[in-house]
């Protein structure tokens, strides 16, 4: 597979390093507006075409891996689909749900695979939660609580706007967009599409640094996502309460409580920014998707739903944190 990397910041370089040792992948091009980043790409991929814009990237590729800031995703996805290239796109893959639907139609008409990088679905923690929910040993899910605390936003490369996540003209939002998008698609897999949503954010100056998102699911489940970039500590926790017990993950340690007792065990905890341990199985699935029926994948449709939830969350906050119905 010939891959063109679009965006060569911290995430793009991480993907590039993965591809450099993949026996069936060749990085044939790198796009980045920053000359220092292109110089770095030249060191790693001396035979790749380097370009400062997508229009200048003329090399033939099978896949465009889009790792640029979210505000650029829609235009770059459209550009490569029109060129007849399959697209793999970092999260949040799309910020506007209507645009996401149009890109779905374009991928279908061009007969090209369109897939988001929803890498949390490949984490050991999600695997455990999914399996317990699917087996039904503990009954139905009653509630899910997610807490993600950071002392600041993840920094990008020093060569180009390291605090770009705090610039709404590049990120499209703050902690809600950056971390919330992950947990929304996780909840879609665990509980389905929400029936209504409410959200409150902090001052949003210039972006939100704290967010509290609540979602309700039919028939009786609910979820709460608490996110912060202004915490005194870095911490992650996920709790799934079910009719017959609960499962809790705190920084790589899983606790399970049932009527017959409790148990605790540790899992692999890749808490790095890129989570490359999860990218390998994701890319393996992407390779299979590219060999199947072309068009937007089911997970791309989930990415569109994520965009709808984010859009409703902002509206809820603007109206004072009221509950808003989710309409398909």
PAZAPA-4460 file (N, C-alpha, C; in steps of 0.05 Angstrom, whole numbers, plus 32768, in hexadecimal, padded with zeros to 4 digits):
% residues 328
    n_x    n_y    n_z   ca_x   ca_y   ca_z    c_x    c_y    c_z   seq   type   mol
   8011   7FE8   8000   8000   8000   8000   8012   8019   8000     1      X     A
   800C   802B   7FEE   801A   8045   7FEC   800B   8059   7FFC     2      X     A
   8018   8065   8010   800B   8078   8022   8016   8094   801F     3      X     A
   8004   80A7   801F   800C   80C3   801F   8003   80CE   803A     4      X     A
   8016   80D9   8049   8011   80E5   8064   800A   8102   8060     5      X     A
   7FF3   810A   806A   7FEA   8126   8068   7FEA   8132   8084     6      X     A
   7FFF   8141   808A   8003   814B   80A5   8019   813B   80B2     7      X     A
   8030   8148   80B9   8047   8139   80C3   804F   8145   80DE     8      X     A
   803B   8149   80EF   8041   8151   810B   8047   8138   811C     9      X     A
   8040   813A   8135   8046   8124   8147   8038   810A   813F    10      X     A
   801E   810D   8138   800F   80F5   8130   8017   80EB   8115    11      X     A
   801B   80FD   8101   8023   80F4   80E7   803E   80E6   80E7    12      X     A
   8051   80F0   80F7   806B   80E3   80F8   8068   80C8   8106    13      X     A
   8057   80C5   811A   8053   80AB   8127   8048   8097   8113    14      X     A
   8035   80A0   8103   802A   808E   80EE   8040   8087   80DA    15      X     A
   8050   809B   80D3   8066   8096   80C0   8079   8081   80CA    16      X     A
   8080   8083   80E3   8093   806F   80EF   8087   8053   80EF    17      X     A
   806D   8051   80F3   805F   8037   80F1   8061   802D   80D5    18      X     A
   805B   803E   80C1   805C   8035   80A5   8078   802D   809D    19      X     A
   808D   803A   80A9   80A8   8035   80A0   80B1   8018   80A6    20      X     A
   80A4   800B   80B8   80AB   7FEF   80BF   8096   7FDB   80B6    21      X     A
   8081   7FE5   80A9   806C   7FD4   809F   8075   7FC8   8084    22      X     A
   8076   7FAE   8081   8081   7FA2   8069   8071   7FA7   804F    23      X     A
   8058   7FAF   8053   8046   7FB2   803B   803E   7FCF   8036    24      X     A
   804C   7FE1   8044   8045   7FFE   8041   805D   800E   8039    25      X     A
   8059   8020   8026   806E   8033   801E   8063   804F   8020    26      X     A
   8071   8060   802F   806A   807C   8030   8075   808A   8017    27      X     A
   8062   8092   8005   806B   809E   7FEC   8069   80BC   7FEB    28      X     A
   805D   80C8   8000   805B   80E5   8000   8054   80EF   801C    29      X     A
   805D   8108   8021   8057   8115   803B   804F   8132   8035    30      X     A
   8039   813A   8040   802F   8156   803D   8030   8164   8058    31      X     A
   803D   817B   8058   803D   818B   8071   8045   81A8   8069    32      X     A
   8038   81BC   8073   803F   81D8   806B   8059   81E2   8078    33      X     A
   8064   81D3   808C   807B   81DD   809A   8095   81D0   808F    34      X     A
   80A8   81E1   8086   80C1   81D6   807A   80D1   81C5   808D    35      X     A
   80D0   81CB   80A7   80DF   81BB   80BA   80D3   819F   80BD    36      X     A
   80B9   819D   80BB   80AC   8183   80BC   80B2   8173   80A2    37      X     A
   80B3   8181   808C   80B9   8173   8073   80D6   8169   8073    38      X     A
   80E8   8179   8080   8104   8170   8082   8106   8157   8093    39      X     A
   80F6   8156   80A8   80F5   813E   80B9   80EB   8126   80A9    40      X     A
   80D6   812B   8099   80CB   8116   8089   80DF   810C   8074    41      X     A
   80EF   811E   8069   8104   8116   8056   8119   8104   8062    42      X     A
   811F   8108   807C   8132   80F7   8089   8127   80DA   808C    43      X     A
   810D   80D8   8092   8101   80BE   8096   80F9   80B0   807C    44      X     A
   80F1   80C0   8068   80E7   80B5   804F   80F4   80C3   8038    45      X     A
   810E   80BC   8033   811D   80CB   801E   8112   80C8   8002    46      X     A
   8102   80B4   7FFD   80F7   80AF   7FE2   80DB   80BA   7FDF    47      X     A
   80D0   80C6   7FF4   80B4   80CF   7FF2   80B3   80EB   7FE6    48      X     A
   809D   80F1   7FD8   8098   810C   7FCE   8090   811E   7FE6    49      X     A
   809C   8135   7FE8   8096   8148   7FFE   8087   8160   7FF2    50      X     A
   8072   8168   7FFF   8062   817E   7FF4   8057   818F   800B    51      X     A
   8055   81A9   8006   804B   81BB   801A   802C   81BF   801A    52      X     A
   801F   81B3   8006   8002   81B4   8004   7FF8   819A   7FF7    53      X     A
   7FDF   8194   7FFB   7FD3   817C   7FEE   7FD3   817F   7FD0    54      X     A
   7FD0   8197   7FC6   7FCF   819C   7FA9   7FEA   8195   7F9C    55      X     A
   7FFF   8199   7FAB   801A   8194   7FA0   8022   8177   7FA3    56      X     A
   8013   8167   7FB2   8019   814B   7FB5   800D   813B   7F9E    57      X     A
   801D   8136   7F8A   8013   8129   7F72   801A   810C   7F70    58      X     A
   8028   8101   7F83   8030   80E5   7F83   8018   80D3   7F84    59      X     A
   8019   80BD   7F76   8003   80A9   7F78   8004   809A   7F92    60      X     A
   7FEC   8098   7F9F   7FEB   808A   7FB9   7FD1   807A   7FBA    61      X     A
   7FD2   8065   7FCA   7FBA   8055   7FCF   7FA9   8060   7FE6    62      X     A
   7FB7   806C   7FFA   7FAA   8077   8012   7FB6   8091   8019    63      X     A
   7FA5   80A4   8021   7FAD   80BD   802E   7FA7   80BA   804B    64      X     A
   7FBC   80BC   805C   7FB9   80BB   8079   7FB9   80D8   8083    65      X     A
   7FA2   80E2   808C   7F9F   80FE   8093   7FA4   8102   80B1    66      X     A
   7FB9   810F   80B7   7FC1   8114   80D3   7FC3   8132   80D9    67      X     A
   7FB6   8142   80C9   7FB7   815F   80CD   7FA3   8167   80E2    68      X     A
   7FA3   8181   80EC   7F8F   818A   80FF   7F73   8187   80F4    69      X     A
   7F5F   8183   8106   7F44   817C   80FD   7F37   8190   80EA    70      X     A
   7F3E   81AA   80EC   7F30   81BD   80DB   7F36   81B8   80BD    71      X     A
   7F4B   81AA   80B7   7F53   81A4   809B   7F48   818A   8091    72      X     A
   7F3D   8179   80A2   7F36   815E   809A   7F22   815C   8083    73      X     A
   7F0D   816C   8084   7EF8   8169   8070   7F02   816F   8054    74      X     A
   7F11   8185   8051   7F1B   818D   8037   7F30   8179   802D    75      X     A
   7F40   816F   803E   7F55   815C   8036   7F49   8141   802F    76      X     A
   7F35   8138   803F   7F27   811F   8038   7F1B   8121   801C    77      X     A
   7F0D   8137   8017   7F00   813B   7FFD   7F14   813B   7FE7    78      X     A
   7F2B   8149   7FEB   7F3F   814B   7FD6   7F49   812F   7FCE    79      X     A
   7F4F   811F   7FE1   7F5B   8105   7FDB   7F46   80F1   7FD0    80      X     A
   7F2D   80F3   7FDA   7F18   80E2   7FCE   7F14   80E9   7FB1    81      X     A
   7F14   8102   7FAA   7F11   810A   7F8E   7F28   8101   7F7D    82      X     A
   7F3F   80FD   7F89   7F56   80F3   7F7B   7F55   80D4   7F78    83      X     A
   7F41   80C8   7F84   7F3F   80AB   7F83   7F50   809C   7F97    84      X     A
   7F56   80A9   7FAE   7F68   809E   7FC2   7F57   8096   7FDA    85      X     A
   7F5C   807E   7FE6   7F50   8077   7FFF   7F5A   808A   8015    86      X     A
   7F49   808E   802A   7F50   80A1   803E   7F4D   8095   805A    87      X     A
   7F62   8098   806A   7F63   8091   8086   7F67   80AC   8095    88      X     A
   7F55   80B3   80A7   7F55   80CE   80B3   7F55   80CD   80D1    89      X     A
   7F67   80DD   80DD   7F68   80E0   80FA   7F4E   80EC   8106    90      X     A
   7F4A   80E7   811F   7F32   80F2   812D   7F37   810F   8136    91      X     A
   7F22   811F   813A   7F07   811A   8130   7F08   811C   8111    92      X     A
   7EFF   8107   8104   7F01   8105   80E7   7EF2   811C   80DA    93      X     A
   7EDD   8125   80E6   7ECC   813A   80DB   7EC0   814A   80F1    94      X     A
   7EBD   8164   80ED   7EB2   8176   8101   7E95   817E   80FB    95      X     A
   7E8D   817D   80E1   7E73   8184   80D9   7E64   816B   80CE    96      X     A
   7E4F   8162   80DB   7E42   8149   80D3   7E37   814A   80B6    97      X     A
   7E2D   8161   80AE   7E22   8163   8092   7E39   815F   807E    98      X     A
   7E50   816A   8084   7E67   8166   8072   7E6F   8149   8073    99      X     A
   7E6E   813C   808A   7E75   8120   808C   7E63   810E   807B   100      X     A
   7E49   8115   8079   7E36   8106   8068   7E3E   810A   804B   101      X     A
   7E44   8123   8043   7E4C   8128   8027   7E65   8118   8020   102      X     A
   7E78   8116   8032   7E90   8107   802D   7E8B   80E9   802B   103      X     A
   7E77   80E0   803A   7E6F   80C4   8038   7E64   80BE   801C   104      X     A
   7E54   80D1   8012   7E49   80CD   7FF7   7E5F   80CE   7FE2   105      X     A
   7E73   80E0   7FE6   7E89   80E2   7FD3   7E99   80C9   7FD3   106      X     A
   7E9F   80BE   7FEA   7EAF   80A5   7FEC   7EA0   808E   7FDE   107      X     A
   7E86   808E   7FE1   7E76   8079   7FD4   7E76   807C   7FB6   108      X     A
   7E73   8095   7FAC   7E73   8099   7F8F   7E8E   8094   7F83   109      X     A
   7EA4   809B   7F92   7EBF   8096   7F88   7EC8   807A   7F8C   110      X     A
   7EB9   806A   7F9C   7EC0   804F   7FA2   7EDB   804D   7FB0   111      X     A
   7EDE   805D   7FC5   7EF6   805E   7FD4   7EF0   805B   7FF2   112      X     A
   7F02   804E   8000   7EFF   8049   801D   7F04   8063   802C   113      X     A
   7EF2   8069   803F   7EF4   8080   8050   7EF1   8077   806D   114      X     A
   7F05   807B   807D   7F06   806E   8098   7F13   8081   80AC   115      X     A
   7F08   8084   80C4   7F14   8094   80D9   7F27   8084   80EB   116      X     A
   7F39   8092   80F7   7F4B   8085   810A   7F3F   8087   8126   117      X     A
   7F2E   8073   812C   7F22   8071   8147   7F31   805D   8157   118      X     A
   7F49   8065   815F   7F5C   8051   816A   7F54   8047   8186   119      X     A
   7F44   8056   8195   7F3C   804C   81B0   7F2D   8031   81AE   120      X     A
   7F21   802C   8197   7F13   8012   8193   7F26   7FFA   8194   121      X     A
   7F3F   8000   8192   7F54   7FEA   8192   7F64   7FEA   81AC   122      X     A
   7F5B   7FF9   81BF   7F69   7FF9   81D9   7F60   7FE0   81E9   123      X     A
   7F72   7FD6   81FA   7F6A   7FBF   820B   7F52   7FC5   821D   124      X     A
   7F50   7FDE   8227   7F3A   7FE6   8238   7F20   7FE3   822A   125      X     A
   7F1E   7FED   8211   7F05   7FEB   8203   7EFE   7FCE   81FD   126      X     A
   7F12   7FBE   81F7   7F0D   7FA2   81F1   7F00   7F94   8209   127      X     A
   7F0A   7F9A   8221   7EFE   7F8E   8239   7EE2   7F97   823D   128      X     A
   7EDD   7FB1   823B   7EC2   7FBC   823F   7EAF   7FB1   822A   129      X     A
   7EB7   7FB1   8211   7EA6   7FA7   81FC   7E9E   7F8A   8200   130      X     A
   7EB2   7F79   8208   7EAC   7F5D   820C   7E99   7F58   8223   131      X     A
   7E9C   7F67   8239   7E8A   7F63   824F   7E6D   7F6C   8248   132      X     A
   7E6B   7F82   823A   7E51   7F8C   8232   7E44   7F78   821E   133      X     A
   7E54   7F6E   820B   7E49   7F5C   81F7   7E40   7F41   8203   134      X     A
   7E4F   7F37   8217   7E47   7F1D   8223   7E2D   7F1F   8233   135      X     A
   7E29   7F36   823F   7E11   7F3A   824E   7E11   7F2D   8269   136      X     A
   7E29   7F24   8273   7E2A   7F16   828D   7E20   7F28   82A4   137      X     A
   7E24   7F42   82A1   7E1D   7F54   82B7   7E04   7F64   82B0   138      X     A
   7DF5   7F5B   829C   7DDD   7F69   8294   7DE2   7F81   8283   139      X     A
   7DCF   7F93   8281   7DD1   7FAA   826F   7DE2   7FC0   827D   140      X     A
   7DEE   7FD1   826C   7DFD   7FE8   8276   7DE9   7FFC   8281   141      X     A
   7DEF   8006   8299   7DDE   801A   82A6   7DEB   8036   82A2   142      X     A
   7E05   8038   82A6   7E12   8052   82A3   7E2F   804E   829C   143      X     A
   7E3B   8062   8290   7E57   8063   8289   7E62   807E   8292   144      X     A
   7E78   807E   82A0   7E85   8097   82A8   7EA2   8098   829F   145      X     A
   7EA9   80AD   8291   7EC4   80B0   8286   7ED0   80C9   8292   146      X     A
   7EE8   80C7   829E   7EF7   80DE   82A8   7F12   80DF   829B   147      X     A
   7F18   80F5   828D   7F32   80F9   8280   7F3D   8114   828A   148      X     A
   7F52   8113   8299   7F5E   812B   82A5   7F7A   812E   829A   149      X     A
   7F80   8146   8291   7F9A   814E   8287   7FA2   8168   8293   150      X     A
   7FBC   816C   8295   7FC6   8186   829F   7FC9   819B   8289   151      X     A
   7FC3   8193   8270   7FC4   81A5   825A   7FBE   8195   8240   152      X     A
   7FBB   81A3   822A   7FB7   8196   8210   7FD1   8188   8207   153      X     A
   7FCE   8173   81F7   7FE5   8166   81EC   7FF4   8179   81D9   154      X     A
   800D   817B   81DC   801D   818E   81CC   8024   8181   81B1   155      X     A
   8023   8191   819C   802D   8188   8182   804A   818C   8180   156      X     A
   8055   8188   8168   8071   818C   8163   8079   81A9   8167   157      X     A
   8092   81AD   8170   809B   81C9   8175   809F   81D8   815B   158      X     A
   80A2   81CA   8144   80A6   81D8   812B   808E   81E7   8121   159      X     A
   8076   81E0   812B   805E   81ED   8120   8048   81EE   8135   160      X     A
   8043   8205   8141   802C   820A   8153   8027   81F3   8167   161      X     A
   8039   81EF   817A   8036   81D9   818C   801C   81D9   819C   162      X     A
   800F   81F0   819F   7FF6   81F2   81AE   7FDE   81F5   819B   163      X     A
   7FE0   81E9   8183   7FCA   81EC   8170   7FB0   81E1   8179   164      X     A
   7FB0   81CF   818C   7F96   81C4   8196   7F86   81D9   81A5   165      X     A
   7F93   81EF   81AE   7F86   8204   81BC   7F7F   821C   81A9   166      X     A
   7F82   8217   818F   7F7B   822B   817B   7F63   8221   816C   167      X     A
   7F4B   822D   8170   7F33   8223   8164   7F33   8224   8145   168      X     A
   7F44   8235   813A   7F46   8237   811D   7F54   821E   8111   169      X     A
   7F61   820E   8122   7F6F   81F6   8119   7F62   81DD   8124   170      X     A
   7F5A   81DE   813E   7F50   81C6   814B   7F32   81C2   8148   171      X     A
   7F24   81D9   8144   7F07   81D7   8143   7EFA   81D5   815E   172      X     A
   7F09   81D6   8174   7EFF   81D5   818F   7F15   81CD   81A3   173      X     A
   7F0D   81CA   81BC   7F21   81C4   81D0   7F20   81A8   81DA   174      X     A
   7F1E   81A4   81F4   7F20   8189   8200   7F09   8178   81F7   175      X     A
   7EF1   8184   81F2   7EDA   8174   81E9   7EE0   8167   81CF   176      X     A
   7EEA   8176   81BC   7EF0   816B   81A1   7F08   8158   81A3   177      X     A
   7F1C   815F   81B2   7F35   8150   81B2   7F31   8135   81C0   178      X     A
   7F27   8135   81D8   7F23   811C   81E8   7F07   8111   81E6   179      X     A
   7EF3   8123   81E5   7ED7   811A   81E4   7ED1   8109   81CC   180      X     A
   7EDC   8110   81B5   7ED6   8101   819D   7EDD   80E3   81A0   181      X     A
   7EF4   80DE   81AE   7EFB   80C2   81B3   7EE5   80B3   81C2   182      X     A
   7EDC   80BF   81D8   7ECA   80B1   81E9   7EAE   80B0   81DE   183      X     A
   7EA7   80C3   81CD   7E8C   80C1   81C0   7E8B   80A8   81AE   184      X     A
   7EA0   80A4   819E   7E9E   808C   818D   7EA0   8072   819D   185      X     A
   7EAE   8072   81B3   7EAE   805B   81C4   7E92   8055   81CF   186      X     A
   7E84   806A   81D7   7E69   8066   81E1   7E56   805D   81CB   187      X     A
   7E5A   8066   81B3   7E4A   805C   819D   7E4C   803E   819A   188      X     A
   7E63   8033   819F   7E67   8016   819D   7E5C   8007   81B5   189      X     A
   7E5D   8014   81CC   7E53   8007   81E5   7E35   8009   81E8   190      X     A
   7E2A   8020   81E0   7E0E   8026   81E7   7DFC   802D   81CF   191      X     A
   7E08   8032   81B8   7DF8   803B   81A1   7DF6   8059   819F   192      X     A
   7DE4   8062   818F   7DE0   807F   818B   7DD1   808B   81A3   193      X     A
   7DDA   80A2   81AD   7DCC   80AF   81C4   7DB1   80BA   81BC   194      X     A
   7D9F   80BC   81CF   7D84   80C8   81CA   7D84   80E6   81D0   195      X     A
   7D94   80EE   81E4   7D96   810B   81E9   7DB1   8111   81F7   196      X     A
   7DB8   812B   81F7   7DD3   8133   81FE   7DD1   814E   820D   197      X     A
   7DE3   8151   8221   7DE6   816B   822D   7E04   816F   8233   198      X     A
   7E0D   8188   8232   7E2A   818E   8235   7E2E   81A9   8241   199      X     A
   7E42   81AB   8253   7E4B   81C5   825D   7E69   81C7   8259   200      X     A
   7E73   81DE   8251   7E8F   81E3   824D   7E98   81FA   825F   201      X     A
   7EB2   81FE   8261   7EBC   8215   8270   7EBB   822E   825E   202      X     A
   7ECC   8241   8263   7EC9   825B   8256   7ECD   825B   8237   203      X     A
   7ED9   8246   822C   7EDE   8245   820F   7EEE   825D   8206   204      X     A
   7F03   8264   8213   7F14   827B   820C   7F31   8273   8209   205      X     A
   7F3A   826D   81F1   7F2B   826C   81D8   7F1D   8252   81D2   206      X     A
   7F25   823C   81E1   7F17   8223   81DE   7F10   8218   81FA   207      X     A
   7EFF   8205   81FB   7EF7   81F8   8214   7F0E   81E8   821F   208      X     A
   7F13   81EA   8239   7F27   81DA   8247   7F1B   81C7   825B   209      X     A
   7F02   81CA   8260   7EF3   81B7   8270   7ED8   81B2   8263   210      X     A
   7ECF   8199   8263   7EB6   8192   8256   7EA8   817C   8266   211      X     A
   7E8E   817E   8269   7E7E   816A   8276   7E67   8163   8264   212      X     A
   7E68   814B   8259   7E55   8142   8245   7E44   812A   8250   213      X     A
   7E2A   812D   824F   7E18   8117   8257   7E08   810E   8240   214      X     A
   7E04   80F3   823E   7DF5   80E8   8228   7DE2   80D3   8233   215      X     A
   7DCA   80D2   8228   7DB7   80BD   822F   7DB2   80AB   8217   216      X     A
   7DAF   8091   821D   7DAB   807C   8209   7D92   806C   820F   217      X     A
   7D84   8064   81FB   7D6D   8053   81FF   7D76   8036   8205   218      X     A
   7D69   8028   8218   7D51   8031   8226   7D57   8041   8240   219      X     A
   7D6C   803A   824E   7D70   8047   8269   7D8D   804F   826F   220      X     A
   7D9F   804B   825D   7DBB   8050   8263   7DC2   806E   8261   221      X     A
   7DD6   8076   8270   7DE0   8091   826D   7DFF   8091   8270   222      X     A
   7E0B   80A7   8267   7E29   80A8   8268   7E30   80C5   826F   223      X     A
   7E47   80C7   827C   7E52   80E1   8284   7E70   80E2   827C   224      X     A
   7E78   80F6   826E   7E94   80FA   8266   7E9E   8114   8272   225      X     A
   7EB2   8112   8283   7EBE   8129   8290   7EDB   812D   8286   226      X     A
   7EE0   8144   827A   7EFA   8148   826C   7F07   8162   8277   227      X     A
   7F21   8161   827A   7F2F   8179   8284   7F4B   817B   8279   228      X     A
   7F53   8194   8271   7F6E   819B   826B   7F7B   81AC   8282   229      X     A
   7F6C   81AF   8298   7F76   81C1   82AD   7F78   81B2   82C8   230      X     A
   7F7C   8198   82C6   7F7E   8188   82DE   7F9A   818A   82EA   231      X     A
   7F9C   8184   8304   7FB6   8183   8311   7FC5   8169   830C   232      X     A
   7FB6   8155   8302   7FC2   813A   82FD   7FB9   8130   82E2   233      X     A
   7FC8   811D   82D7   7FC0   810F   82BF   7FB4   80F5   82C8   234      X     A
   7F9B   80F0   82C0   7F8D   80D7   82C9   7F77   80D0   82B5   235      X     A
   7F71   80B6   82B4   7F5C   80AB   82A3   7F4C   8097   82B3   236      X     A
   7F32   8098   82B1   7F22   8083   82BD   7F09   807E   82AC   237      X     A
   7F00   8065   82AC   7EE8   805D   829D   7ED9   8049   82AE   238      X     A
   7EC0   804F   82B4   7EAF   803D   82C4   7E96   8036   82B5   239      X     A
   7E90   801D   82B3   7E78   8013   82A6   7E68   8004   82BC   240      X     A
   7E51   8010   82C3   7E3F   8004   82D7   7E2A   7FF4   82C8   241      X     A
   7E27   7FDB   82D0   7E13   7FC9   82C4   7E00   7FBF   82D9   242      X     A
   7DEC   7FB1   82D0   7DD7   7FA8   82E3   7DE3   7F95   82F9   243      X     A
   7DF7   7F85   82F1   7E02   7F72   8304   7E1D   7F78   830E   244      X     A
   7E27   7F90   830B   7E42   7F97   8315   7E4D   7FAE   8305   245      X     A
   7E67   7FB1   8307   7E74   7FC7   82F9   7E91   7FC0   82F1   246      X     A
   7E9A   7FCF   82DD   7EB6   7FCC   82D4   7EC2   7FE8   82D5   247      X     A
   7EDA   7FE9   82E0   7EE8   8003   82E2   7F05   8001   82D9   248      X     A
   7F0D   8013   82C8   7F28   8015   82BF   7F34   802F   82C9   249      X     A
   7F4A   802E   82D7   7F57   8046   82E1   7F75   8043   82DA   250      X     A
   7F7E   8053   82C6   7F9A   8054   82BE   7FA7   8038   82BC   251      X     A
   7F9A   8027   82AC   7FA6   800D   82A6   7F9F   7FF7   82B9   252      X     A
   7F8F   7FFC   82CE   7F87   7FE7   82E1   7F69   7FE3   82DE   253      X     A
   7F60   7FCA   82DA   7F44   7FC4   82D7   7F3A   7FB7   82F0   254      X     A
   7F23   7FC1   82FA   7F15   7FB5   8311   7EF9   7FAC   8307   255      X     A
   7EF2   7F93   830D   7ED8   7F88   8306   7ECA   7F7F   831F   256      X     A
   7EB1   7F89   8323   7EA1   7F82   833B   7E88   7F74   8331   257      X     A
   7E83   7F5B   833B   7E6A   7F4D   8335   7E5F   7F42   834F   258      X     A
   7E48   7F35   834C   7E3C   7F2A   8364   7E4C   7F14   8371   259      X     A
   7E5E   7F08   8361   7E6E   7EF2   836B   7E89   7EFB   8375   260      X     A
   7E8F   7F15   8374   7EA8   7F1F   837F   7EB5   7F33   836D   261      X     A
   7ECE   7F39   8372   7EDC   7F4D   8362   7EF7   7F43   835A   262      X     A
   7F02   7F4E   8345   7F1D   7F48   833C   7F2A   7F60   8330   263      X     A
   7F44   7F60   8330   7F54   7F77   8326   7F6B   7F6D   8316   264      X     A
   7F71   7F7A   8300   7F88   7F73   82F0   7F91   7F8B   82DF   265      X     A
   7FAA   7F8B   82D7   7FB5   7FA0   82C7   7FB5   7F99   82AA   266      X     A
   7FB3   7FAD   8299   7FB3   7FAA   827C   7FC9   7FBC   8271   267      X     A
   7FD0   7FB7   8258   7FE3   7FC8   824A   7FD6   7FE4   8248   268      X     A
   7FE5   7FF8   8252   7FDA   8013   8253   7FEB   8026   8242   269      X     A
   7FE5   8028   8228   7FF3   803B   8216   7FE6   8056   821A   270      X     A
   7FF3   8066   822B   7FE8   8081   8231   7FF7   8097   8221   271      X     A
   8005   808E   820C   8013   80A2   81FC   7FFF   80B1   81EB   272      X     A
   8008   80C7   81DF   7FF5   80D7   81CF   7FEC   80C9   81B6   273      X     A
   7FFF   80BB   81A9   7FF8   80AF   818F   7FEB   8094   8191   274      X     A
   7FEF   8086   81A8   7FE3   806B   81AC   7FEA   8059   8194   275      X     A
   8003   8057   818D   800A   8048   8175   8007   802A   8179   276      X     A
   8006   8020   8192   8000   8004   8196   7FE4   7FFC   818D   277      X     A
   7FD2   8010   818C   7FB7   800B   8182   7FB4   8010   8164   278      X     A
   7FC7   801E   8159   7FC5   8024   813C   7FCA   800C   812B   279      X     A
   7FDB   7FFA   8134   7FE2   7FE3   8124   7FCA   7FD2   811D   280      X     A
   7FB9   7FC9   8131   7FA1   7FBA   812A   7F8D   7FCA   811A   281      X     A
   7F8C   7FE4   8120   7F79   7FF5   8110   7F81   7FF6   80F3   282      X     A
   7F9B   7FF8   80EE   7FA4   7FF9   80D2   7FA0   7FDE   80C4   283      X     A
   7FA3   7FC9   80D3   7F9E   7FAE   80C8   7F81   7FAC   80BF   284      X     A
   7F6E   7FB6   80CF   7F52   7FB6   80C7   7F4E   7FC9   80AF   285      X     A
   7F5B   7FDF   80AF   7F59   7FF2   8098   7F62   7FE4   807E   286      X     A
   7F77   7FD5   807F   7F81   7FC7   8067   7F6B   7FB4   805D   287      X     A
   7F5E   7FA6   806F   7F48   7F94   8067   7F30   7FA3   805B   288      X     A
   7F2A   7FBA   8067   7F14   7FCB   805D   7F1A   7FD4   8040   289      X     A
   7F32   7FDB   803B   7F3A   7FE4   8020   7F36   7FCE   800B   290      X     A
   7F38   7FB5   8014   7F34   7F9E   8002   7F17   7F96   7FFE   291      X     A
   7F05   7FA1   800F   7EE9   7F9B   800E   7ED9   7FAE   7FFD   292      X     A
   7EBF   7FB1   8004   7EAE   7FC3   7FF5   7EB7   7FE0   7FFA   293      X     A
   7EBC   7FEF   7FE4   7EC5   800B   7FE8   7EAF   801D   7FF2   294      X     A
   7EB7   8034   7FFD   7EA4   8047   8007   7EAA   804E   8024   295      X     A
   7E99   805F   8030   7E9D   8066   804D   7E99   804D   805E   296      X     A
   7EA9   8049   8072   7EA6   8032   8084   7E91   8038   8099   297      X     A
   7E88   8024   80A7   7E76   8027   80BD   7E81   803A   80D1   298      X     A
   7E9B   8038   80D6   7EA8   804A   80EA   7EA8   8067   80E1   299      X     A
   7EA9   806C   80C6   7EA7   8087   80BD   7E8B   8092   80C4   300      X     A
   7E76   8082   80C1   7E5C   808B   80C8   7E5B   8091   80E6   301      X     A
   7E6A   8082   80F7   7E6C   8089   8113   7E7A   80A4   8117   302      X     A
   7E8E   80AA   8106   7E9C   80C3   8108   7E88   80DA   8102   303      X     A
   7E76   80D6   80EF   7E61   80EA   80EA   7E4F   80EE   8102   304      X     A
   7E48   80D8   810F   7E38   80DA   8128   7E47   80E9   813E   305      X     A
   7E61   80E4   8140   7E72   80F2   8153   7E70   8110   814E   306      X     A
   7E71   8118   8135   7E6F   8135   812D   7E54   8140   8135   307      X     A
   7E3F   8130   8132   7E24   8139   813A   7E23   813D   8158   308      X     A
   7E2E   812B   8167   7E2E   812D   8184   7E3E   8145   818D   309      X     A
   7E55   814A   8181   7E65   8161   8188   7E56   817B   8182   310      X     A
   7E49   817C   816B   7E39   8193   8163   7E23   8199   8177   311      X     A
   7E14   8183   817F   7DFE   8187   8192   7E09   818F   81AE   312      X     A
   7E21   8185   81B4   7E2D   818C   81CE   7E32   81A9   81D0   313      X     A
   7E3C   81B5   81BB   7E41   81D2   81BA   7E27   81E1   81BC   314      X     A
   7E13   81D8   81AE   7DF9   81E5   81AF   7DED   81E3   81CC   315      X     A
   7DF0   81CC   81D8   7DE6   81C9   81F4   7DF3   81DD   8206   316      X     A
   7E0E   81DF   8204   7E1C   81F2   8215   7E13   820F   820F   317      X     A
   7E10   8216   81F6   7E07   8231   81EF   7DEC   8238   81FB   318      X     A
   7DDB   8223   81FE   7DC0   8228   820A   7DC0   8223   8228   319      X     A
   7DD7   8222   8234   7DD8   8220   8251   7DDA   8204   825C   320      X     A
   7DE2   81F1   824B   7DE6   81D5   8254   7DCB   81C6   8255   321      X     A
   7DB9   81CD   8243   7D9F   81BF   8242   7DA1   81A4   8234   322      X     A
   7D8E   8192   8238   7D8D   8179   822A   7D83   817F   820E   323      X     A
   7D90   8172   81FA   7D87   8175   81DE   7D83   8159   81D3   324      X     A
   7D6E   8155   81C4   7D69   813B   81B8   7D7C   8136   81A0   325      X     A
   7D85   811E   819E   7D96   8116   8187   7D83   810C   8171   326      X     A
   7D84   8119   815A   7D74   8111   8143   7D87   8106   812E   327      X     A
   7D80   80EF   8123   7D90   80E2   810E   7D91   80F4   80F6   328      X     A
***
